[in-house]
Amino acid sequence: MADGSYDSGYDHGYFQTPSHVVAAGIGLSFLDIVSVMLRFAARKKQRQPIKADDWLLIPATLLTLGIGIAMTYGVSKKALAYPYVLPPDSPEDVLAAESEQLSIEGAIQWAYTLMLPLALGCTKLSFLLFYRRIFVIEPLSKTNIILVGMCVFVFLWMWGFFFVFLFLCRLDFWALWKTARAIIDHCIPDSYPNLAITITDTIADVAIVVIPTPLVWRLNLTLGKKIAITAVFLLGAITVAASLTRLVLTSKILVVGYTDDVDPILLVTSFIYWGMVESGIAIFVASLPTLWIFSKGSSWKPLIGFVEGIASSSMSSLRTLRTRKSQPSIDAESKGSSENVPNKHFNPTGEEFRQTDAAGYV
């Protein structure tokens, strides 16, 4: 710090550059808006009711859009993705230095910490309620009890951390966009709350990704379709990767700590970037299974047929035990579906939805 320069204290990366931060803020927001609109259009086309799993993605998208707008504004004011510039005539205690750059960054960071738990929570609830829509038949089944329990956990998780970050400085809200010294003197250290939310977020993401796998394999579908449907649900692993990245960054803070040589702007930029990536991708992945109806006649079918062919060839010893009538076609319009699948056109309603809708999503 003797030369007035800062080191981020962490690995520099593309996620700390203005172009990538703006691209993530705008690109992911646009992607989420389009995917959620298509989700509602798909429900209408399928003549299926719009339920809580659909509605929850609206606040999730709006909150993620808010984070994207804050990111873009921060870059335009050089309060994100730019090195911290120490004001001239700053006091000897650099942590007590005031600047517009640091004030804007503090306000953006606080808004981000409030919006992110709610955005991620709404998306997680959408995933879980979507699973209930597909897999739950009996209210007292183990599957329903697990999913409802997860929903309660996520609800408490999102609002619990919202209020933790809301009152991080008790009622001294001004300290968050004043100086680093004011934050140290008036606020609870945020390292451990951030570590707690990232650990629990990662665990919840892993659980949400894993839950549908055994449920899909209990459906009366061909092996290829089971693999293809499982692959669609496992796309949620991308959000796990983003949450793991945030966990690694938070862990590094606890190891390195806040020092005079750590650039606060680039450090906060890293957190906000990966939070935006996680939330943005999660909303998109949550919408993907519902958009199967738009893939009819597209290039997805040859790909799925290829996957099904590989799976079938690997199970050649079992092929002789099956008749050709028990192998439904990938084409939703085909009449060669299994006798155990009640709806051949993948336009299910009521109880038929459990079997056919899961198959139709690919």
C-alpha positions as CSV (number, residue, x, y, z in Angstrom):
1,M,0.0,0.0,0.0
2,A,3.0,2.3,0.2
3,D,2.7,3.1,-3.5
4,G,-1.1,3.7,-3.2
5,S,-1.9,0.5,-5.2
6,Y,-4.1,-2.3,-4.1
7,D,-4.0,-6.0,-4.6
8,S,-7.3,-7.9,-4.6
9,G,-5.8,-10.4,-2.2
10,Y,-7.2,-13.1,-4.5
11,D,-6.8,-14.5,-8.0
12,H,-7.6,-11.9,-10.6
13,G,-10.0,-13.2,-13.3
14,Y,-12.2,-12.3,-16.2
15,F,-15.1,-12.0,-13.7
16,Q,-13.5,-8.8,-12.4
17,T,-13.4,-7.0,-15.8
18,P,-16.0,-4.4,-16.8
19,S,-17.0,-6.1,-20.0
20,H,-17.7,-9.5,-18.4
21,V,-19.6,-8.0,-15.5
22,V,-21.8,-6.0,-17.8
23,A,-22.3,-9.0,-20.1
24,A,-23.4,-11.1,-17.2
25,G,-25.7,-8.5,-15.8
26,I,-27.4,-7.8,-19.1
27,G,-27.1,-11.2,-20.8
28,L,-28.4,-13.4,-18.0
29,S,-31.2,-11.0,-17.2
30,F,-32.4,-11.1,-20.8
31,L,-32.0,-14.9,-20.9
32,D,-34.1,-15.3,-17.8
33,I,-36.9,-13.0,-19.0
34,V,-37.2,-14.9,-22.3
35,S,-37.1,-18.3,-20.6
36,V,-39.7,-17.4,-18.1
37,M,-42.0,-15.9,-20.8
38,L,-41.6,-19.1,-22.8
39,R,-42.4,-21.2,-19.7
40,F,-45.8,-19.5,-19.4
41,A,-46.4,-19.8,-23.1
42,A,-45.6,-23.5,-22.9
43,R,-48.1,-23.9,-20.1
44,K,-50.8,-22.2,-22.2
45,K,-49.9,-24.4,-25.3
46,Q,-50.0,-27.5,-23.1
47,R,-53.3,-26.4,-21.6
48,Q,-51.9,-26.9,-18.2
49,P,-52.7,-24.8,-15.2
50,I,-50.2,-22.2,-14.1
51,K,-49.2,-23.1,-10.5
52,A,-46.8,-21.9,-7.8
53,D,-43.8,-23.4,-9.4
54,D,-44.4,-21.1,-12.4
55,W,-45.3,-17.9,-10.5
56,L,-42.3,-18.1,-8.2
57,L,-40.0,-17.6,-11.2
58,I,-41.4,-14.1,-11.7
59,P,-40.1,-12.6,-8.4
60,A,-36.9,-14.6,-8.9
61,T,-36.4,-13.1,-12.4
62,L,-37.3,-9.5,-11.2
63,L,-34.8,-9.8,-8.3
64,T,-32.1,-11.2,-10.6
65,L,-32.9,-8.4,-13.0
66,G,-32.4,-6.0,-10.1
67,I,-28.9,-7.4,-9.4
68,G,-28.1,-7.1,-13.1
69,I,-29.1,-3.5,-13.2
70,A,-27.1,-2.8,-10.1
71,M,-24.1,-4.4,-11.6
72,T,-24.3,-2.4,-14.8
73,Y,-24.8,0.8,-12.9
74,G,-21.9,0.0,-10.7
75,V,-19.6,-0.5,-13.7
76,S,-20.8,2.8,-15.2
77,K,-19.8,4.6,-12.0
78,K,-16.5,2.6,-11.8
79,A,-17.8,1.3,-8.4
80,L,-17.5,-2.3,-9.7
81,A,-14.9,-4.0,-11.9
82,Y,-12.4,-1.1,-11.5
83,P,-9.5,-0.9,-9.0
84,Y,-10.2,1.2,-6.0
85,V,-8.8,4.7,-6.2
86,L,-7.6,6.1,-2.9
87,P,-8.9,9.7,-2.6
88,P,-6.3,12.4,-2.4
89,D,-5.6,13.8,1.1
90,S,-7.0,10.7,2.6
91,P,-6.4,10.1,6.3
92,E,-3.5,8.0,7.6
93,D,-6.1,5.3,8.3
94,V,-7.0,4.4,4.8
95,L,-10.0,2.4,6.0
96,A,-11.5,5.7,7.1
97,A,-11.1,7.3,3.7
98,E,-14.4,8.5,2.1
99,S,-15.1,8.4,-1.6
100,E,-18.1,8.3,-4.0
101,Q,-16.7,5.1,-5.6
102,L,-16.7,3.3,-2.2
103,S,-20.1,4.7,-1.2
104,I,-21.8,3.4,-4.4
105,E,-20.1,0.1,-4.1
106,G,-21.3,-0.3,-0.5
107,A,-24.9,0.5,-1.5
108,I,-24.8,-2.0,-4.4
109,Q,-23.3,-4.7,-2.2
110,W,-26.0,-4.2,0.4
111,A,-28.8,-4.4,-2.2
112,Y,-27.2,-7.5,-3.7
113,T,-27.0,-9.3,-0.3
114,L,-30.7,-8.6,0.2
115,M,-31.9,-9.6,-3.3
116,L,-29.8,-12.7,-3.8
117,P,-31.2,-14.9,-1.0
118,L,-34.8,-14.1,-2.1
119,A,-34.0,-14.8,-5.8
120,L,-32.2,-18.1,-5.0
121,G,-34.9,-19.1,-2.6
122,C,-37.8,-18.5,-5.1
123,T,-35.9,-20.5,-7.7
124,K,-35.3,-23.4,-5.3
125,L,-38.9,-23.4,-4.3
126,S,-39.9,-23.4,-8.0
127,F,-37.7,-26.5,-8.5
128,L,-39.2,-28.3,-5.5
129,L,-42.8,-27.5,-6.4
130,F,-42.2,-28.5,-9.9
131,Y,-41.0,-31.9,-8.6
132,R,-44.3,-32.2,-6.6
133,R,-46.3,-31.4,-9.7
134,I,-44.6,-34.3,-11.6
135,F,-43.9,-37.0,-9.0
136,V,-46.3,-36.6,-6.1
137,I,-49.7,-38.5,-6.2
138,E,-50.4,-39.3,-2.6
139,P,-50.2,-36.4,0.0
140,L,-48.8,-38.7,2.7
141,S,-46.1,-40.3,0.4
142,K,-42.5,-40.1,1.4
143,T,-41.7,-38.1,-1.7
144,N,-44.2,-35.5,-0.8
145,I,-43.1,-35.3,2.8
146,I,-39.4,-34.8,1.7
147,L,-40.3,-32.2,-0.8
148,V,-42.6,-30.2,1.6
149,G,-39.9,-30.4,4.2
150,M,-37.4,-29.0,1.7
151,C,-39.8,-26.2,0.8
152,V,-40.1,-25.2,4.5
153,F,-36.3,-25.3,4.9
154,V,-35.8,-23.1,1.8
155,F,-38.5,-20.6,2.9
156,L,-36.9,-20.2,6.3
157,W,-33.4,-20.1,4.7
158,M,-34.2,-17.3,2.3
159,W,-36.0,-15.0,4.8
160,G,-33.6,-15.8,7.6
161,F,-30.6,-14.6,5.6
162,F,-32.5,-11.7,4.2
163,F,-33.1,-10.3,7.7
164,V,-29.5,-11.2,8.8
165,F,-28.1,-9.0,6.0
166,L,-30.8,-6.3,6.4
167,F,-29.8,-5.7,10.0
168,L,-26.1,-6.5,9.6
169,C,-25.3,-3.0,10.9
170,R,-28.3,-3.1,13.3
171,L,-30.1,0.2,12.6
172,D,-26.9,2.0,11.4
173,F,-27.7,1.5,7.8
174,W,-25.6,4.5,6.8
175,A,-22.4,2.7,7.7
176,L,-22.7,0.3,4.8
177,W,-22.0,3.1,2.3
178,K,-19.8,5.3,4.4
179,T,-16.3,3.9,4.9
180,A,-14.7,0.6,5.6
181,R,-13.9,1.9,9.1
182,A,-17.6,2.6,9.8
183,I,-18.5,-0.9,8.7
184,I,-15.9,-2.4,11.1
185,D,-17.1,-0.2,14.0
186,H,-20.8,-0.4,13.5
187,C,-21.6,-3.7,11.7
188,I,-21.3,-7.4,12.4
189,P,-18.5,-9.0,10.4
190,D,-20.2,-10.4,7.3
191,S,-17.6,-13.1,6.6
192,Y,-19.3,-15.8,8.7
193,P,-22.9,-15.0,7.5
194,N,-21.6,-15.1,3.9
195,L,-19.9,-18.4,4.6
196,A,-23.0,-19.8,6.2
197,I,-25.3,-18.9,3.3
198,T,-22.8,-20.2,0.7
199,I,-22.4,-23.6,2.5
200,T,-26.2,-24.1,3.0
201,D,-26.8,-22.8,-0.5
202,T,-24.5,-25.4,-2.0
203,I,-25.9,-28.2,0.1
204,A,-29.5,-27.3,-0.9
205,D,-28.5,-27.1,-4.6
206,V,-26.9,-30.5,-4.5
207,A,-30.0,-31.9,-2.8
208,I,-32.3,-30.3,-5.4
209,V,-30.2,-31.7,-8.3
210,V,-30.1,-35.3,-6.7
211,I,-33.8,-35.5,-5.7
212,P,-35.4,-36.2,-9.1
213,T,-32.9,-38.9,-10.2
214,P,-34.3,-41.8,-8.3
215,L,-37.9,-40.6,-9.0
216,V,-37.3,-40.5,-12.7
217,W,-35.9,-44.1,-12.7
218,R,-39.0,-45.3,-11.0
219,L,-41.1,-44.2,-14.0
220,N,-42.2,-46.7,-16.6
221,L,-40.0,-45.4,-19.4
222,T,-37.4,-46.9,-21.7
223,L,-33.8,-46.7,-20.5
224,G,-32.9,-44.1,-23.1
225,K,-35.6,-41.8,-22.0
226,K,-34.7,-42.2,-18.4
227,I,-31.1,-41.2,-19.2
228,A,-32.2,-38.2,-21.3
229,I,-34.7,-36.9,-18.6
230,T,-32.1,-37.4,-15.9
231,A,-29.6,-35.4,-18.0
232,V,-32.0,-32.5,-18.3
233,F,-32.5,-32.4,-14.5
234,L,-28.8,-32.7,-13.9
235,L,-28.2,-29.4,-15.8
236,G,-28.9,-28.0,-12.4
237,A,-25.3,-29.0,-11.6
238,I,-24.2,-25.8,-13.3
239,T,-25.8,-23.8,-10.5
240,V,-23.9,-26.1,-8.0
241,A,-20.7,-25.1,-9.7
242,A,-21.5,-21.4,-9.3
243,S,-22.4,-21.8,-5.7
244,L,-19.2,-23.7,-5.1
245,T,-17.2,-20.9,-6.6
246,R,-18.8,-18.4,-4.2
247,L,-18.0,-20.8,-1.4
248,V,-14.4,-20.9,-2.4
249,L,-14.2,-17.1,-2.6
250,T,-15.8,-16.8,0.9
251,S,-13.4,-19.3,2.3
252,K,-10.5,-17.4,1.0
253,I,-11.7,-14.3,2.7
254,L,-11.6,-16.1,6.1
255,V,-8.1,-17.3,5.3
256,V,-6.7,-14.1,3.9
257,G,-8.9,-11.7,5.8
258,Y,-9.5,-8.0,5.1
259,T,-6.3,-6.0,5.0
260,D,-5.2,-2.6,3.8
261,D,-3.8,-4.2,0.7
262,V,-7.1,-5.9,-0.4
263,D,-8.9,-4.0,-3.1
264,P,-12.5,-3.8,-1.8
265,I,-14.0,-3.0,-5.2
266,L,-12.6,-6.0,-7.1
267,L,-13.3,-8.3,-4.1
268,V,-17.0,-7.3,-4.0
269,T,-17.2,-7.5,-7.8
270,S,-16.2,-11.2,-7.6
271,F,-19.0,-12.0,-5.2
272,I,-21.6,-10.1,-7.1
273,Y,-20.6,-11.6,-10.4
274,W,-20.8,-15.3,-9.3
275,G,-24.0,-14.6,-7.4
276,M,-25.5,-13.3,-10.6
277,V,-24.3,-16.2,-12.5
278,E,-25.8,-18.7,-10.1
279,S,-29.2,-17.0,-9.9
280,G,-29.4,-16.3,-13.6
281,I,-28.5,-19.9,-14.7
282,A,-30.7,-21.4,-12.0
283,I,-33.8,-19.6,-13.4
284,F,-32.9,-20.7,-16.9
285,V,-32.4,-24.3,-15.9
286,A,-35.6,-24.3,-13.9
287,S,-37.5,-23.3,-17.1
288,L,-35.9,-25.8,-19.4
289,P,-37.9,-28.9,-18.6
290,T,-41.1,-27.1,-19.2
291,L,-40.0,-26.0,-22.7
292,W,-40.0,-29.5,-24.2
293,I,-43.1,-28.7,-26.3
294,F,-41.2,-26.2,-28.4
295,S,-38.6,-28.8,-29.3
296,K,-41.0,-30.9,-31.4
297,G,-39.5,-31.3,-34.8
298,S,-36.3,-29.8,-33.7
299,S,-32.8,-31.2,-33.7
300,W,-33.2,-32.5,-30.1
301,K,-34.8,-35.7,-31.3
302,P,-31.8,-37.1,-33.2
303,L,-29.6,-36.4,-30.1
304,I,-32.0,-38.1,-27.8
305,G,-32.3,-41.0,-30.2
306,F,-28.6,-41.3,-30.2
307,V,-28.5,-41.4,-26.4
308,E,-31.3,-44.0,-26.4
309,G,-29.4,-46.1,-28.9
310,I,-26.3,-46.1,-26.8
311,A,-28.3,-47.1,-23.7
312,S,-30.1,-49.8,-25.6
313,S,-27.0,-51.4,-27.0
314,S,-25.4,-51.4,-23.5
315,M,-28.3,-53.5,-22.3
316,S,-28.3,-56.1,-25.1
317,S,-28.7,-58.9,-22.6
318,L,-32.1,-57.5,-21.5
319,R,-33.3,-56.7,-25.0
320,T,-34.4,-60.2,-25.7
321,L,-36.8,-60.0,-22.7
322,R,-38.6,-57.1,-24.1
323,T,-41.0,-56.9,-27.1
324,R,-40.8,-54.1,-29.6
325,K,-44.2,-52.9,-28.4
326,S,-42.7,-51.9,-25.0
327,Q,-40.2,-49.5,-26.6
328,P,-41.9,-46.1,-27.1
329,S,-40.7,-43.8,-29.8
330,I,-39.0,-40.5,-28.9
331,D,-41.5,-38.7,-31.2
332,A,-44.4,-37.4,-29.1
333,E,-46.7,-37.8,-32.2
334,S,-45.8,-41.5,-32.6
335,K,-48.3,-44.2,-32.0
336,G,-45.7,-46.7,-30.9
337,S,-45.8,-45.8,-27.2
338,S,-45.8,-48.4,-24.4
339,E,-49.0,-49.9,-23.2
340,N,-48.2,-48.8,-19.7
341,V,-48.0,-45.1,-20.8
342,P,-51.5,-43.8,-20.8
343,N,-51.2,-40.7,-23.0
344,K,-49.5,-41.0,-26.4
345,H,-49.5,-37.4,-27.3
346,F,-47.8,-36.0,-24.2
347,N,-50.7,-33.7,-23.3
348,P,-51.4,-35.0,-19.9
349,T,-53.9,-33.9,-17.3
350,G,-54.6,-35.1,-13.8
351,E,-53.0,-38.4,-12.8
352,E,-51.7,-39.0,-16.3
353,F,-49.3,-36.1,-15.9
354,R,-47.0,-38.0,-13.6
355,Q,-45.8,-40.5,-16.2
356,T,-46.2,-38.7,-19.5
357,D,-45.1,-35.2,-18.7
358,A,-41.7,-36.3,-17.4
359,A,-41.2,-38.2,-20.6
360,G,-42.3,-35.3,-22.7
361,Y,-39.8,-32.8,-21.2
362,V,-37.1,-34.2,-23.4
